[in-house]
Amino acid sequence: MAPGPLQILIVVLLILVVFGASRLPMIAENLAKGIKSFKKGLHDDDDVPKPIDDQSKKDD
């Protein structure tokens, strides 16, 4: 069940009341930085080459 437009509006109004309009940009900026850092961390793992261990050459 997806939230309707009225429910989304109520949630946004509650967030405005709880955090205040002055703190919302700071919260959004910190959230965006966290998401960007998380995505960068996911992509950094792909850049590291894996060492190749060839056991058959060591046995000869």
C-alpha atoms as one frame of an Amber mdcrd trajectory, in Angstrom:
protein
   0.000   0.000   0.000   1.642   3.217  -1.187   1.242   6.413   0.829  -1.173
   8.902  -0.668  -0.526  12.610  -1.253  -2.328  13.604   1.942  -0.247  11.208
   4.032   2.985  12.520   2.496   1.893  16.101   3.231   1.160  15.220   6.864
   4.579  13.594   7.276   6.324  16.628   5.745   4.430  18.974   8.063   5.360
  16.862  11.092   9.020  16.947  10.072   8.834  20.740   9.734   7.321  21.040
  13.198   9.825  18.683  14.838  13.026  19.936  13.222  12.091  23.476  12.266
  12.551  25.079   8.869  16.028  26.388   9.682  17.543  22.947  10.379  16.052
  21.082   7.395  18.694  22.201   4.842  21.471  21.109   7.206  19.818  17.718
   7.759  19.293  17.229   4.014  22.924  18.156   3.294  24.243  15.689   5.863
  21.973  12.968   4.514  23.186  13.618   0.956  26.838  13.477   2.081  26.202
  10.174   3.826  24.543   8.648   0.771  27.353   9.895  -1.490  29.977   8.450
   0.854  28.159   5.117   0.975  27.936   4.908  -2.821  31.610   5.844  -3.146
  32.505   3.083  -0.709  30.603   0.563  -2.796  32.404   1.610  -5.977  35.867
   1.723  -4.341  35.773  -2.014  -3.684  35.441  -2.714  -7.416  38.609  -0.760
  -8.289  40.963  -2.955  -6.235  42.439  -5.751  -8.368  42.358  -9.194  -6.826
  45.674 -11.061  -6.582  45.877 -14.248  -8.612  47.072 -17.286  -6.680  48.010
 -20.070  -9.059  48.651 -23.120  -6.892  49.525 -25.347  -9.868  52.676 -23.324
 -10.639  53.845 -23.545  -7.025  53.467 -27.340  -6.981  55.741 -27.873 -10.040
